Amino acid sequence: MRRIAALAAISAASLGGAACADMVTGGPLIRPGEPQAVIRVVNQTGGQLHAVLISACSASTYGLNRLPGGMAIPAGGAYDFTVSAGCWDVAGGSIGVGDARGRIQVLAGRVFTFRFH
């Protein structure tokens, strides 16, 4: 009986941890079994875009930087993120310059271009 109670406690903690992880990260960009789309982030600022945060609209935070480690999008450059179709909050910024945010609805099989000015 104690073993079953211990397994139940571990399972509950794991589920709670997964929910907390989604709150911190913004959740997975691709959810299994859902149709996919692309969010293309275009940097139209005069400098580098150092961070892009993308989270499901249902998440409580924008999450963590989704750019690969050490990468920045150069002025005039772009970066594509494959995501599940649906509602996404997008934020991006440059160190010492500022940031921009928006909520977008991405349709399956489409490319949504999000421009930072």
N, C-alpha and C positions, 0 to 999 in steps of 0.2 A: 504494500500500500504506500509506504514512504517513497518507494522508487517511482511509482506513478505520479505522486504529488511533486516529486523533484523534477520529473520530465515535463509536467504541466507548467511548473514555474519557469523552467528554462525556455519552453516554447513561448510563453507569454512575454518573457523578457526579450526574446529574439524578435517577436512581432513589434513590440514597443520600440526596440532599437531600430528596426527598419523604418518605422514611421518617423522617428527622430532624424534618421539619416536623410530621408526625403526632404524634411524640413530644412536641413542644413544645406544639402546639395541642390535643392530645387527639383529633385526627382529625376528619373531617367529621361533622356531625350527620346529614346525609342522604347515604346511599350510593346511587349510581345503580342503578336496577333493583330496589331492595328496597322492600317494603311500608312504609308510614309509620305513625307514631303521634305522640302528643303527651305531653310531660312538662310538667305545669302546676306551677310553683313558687309556693307560697303562703307569704306572710310572716306568721306569727303571733307574731312577736317584738314588742317594744314600740317598736322603732326601724326604721330603713331597712335593707334587705338590699342591700349594696353590690356584692357579687360572687356570681356563680353559675358554677361550673366544671362542665362536663359532658364526659365522655370515654367512649369505648368501653371496656368492661371489659378488653379486650386491650391497651389503651395503658398505657405505663409511668408516666404522670403524669395528674393531673386536668386538665391543660391550662390554657388561658387563660380569662379572664372572658368568658362568652358573652352578657352583657347588652350592649345597644347602648352606645356611648361616652357617658359622662356620666350614664347612667341608673342609678337605684336603685329597688328595689321598696319602696314605702312600707308602713308597718305596716298590716296588713289587706289589702294588695294582692296581686296575682298576675301572673304572666307566663308565657305559653305558648311552649314550644320545640318545633318540629316536628323529629322525629328518625326515623331508620330503626328499625323494630321490632328488639328484641334487648336485650342486656345493657348497662347504662350505669352508670357511677360518677358520682354527683352530689355536689357540695360547695357550700356557700354560707356567707357570713359577713357580719358587720357590723364596721366599723372600731371598735376599742376594746371590742367586746363578745365576740366569739368566732365559732366556726364549727361547722357540723354536716356530716356526710358519710354517704352510704349507697350501697349497690349495689342496683339495681332491674332487673327484667325487664319490658320494655314490650311488650305484645302489639299486633300490627298492627290499625290501625283504632280503637284504644282511647285513652283519656286516662288517664294515670297521674298522680295528684296527690301531689306531694312537699311536705310541710309542714315549715317551719322554725319551731320553738318558741323 
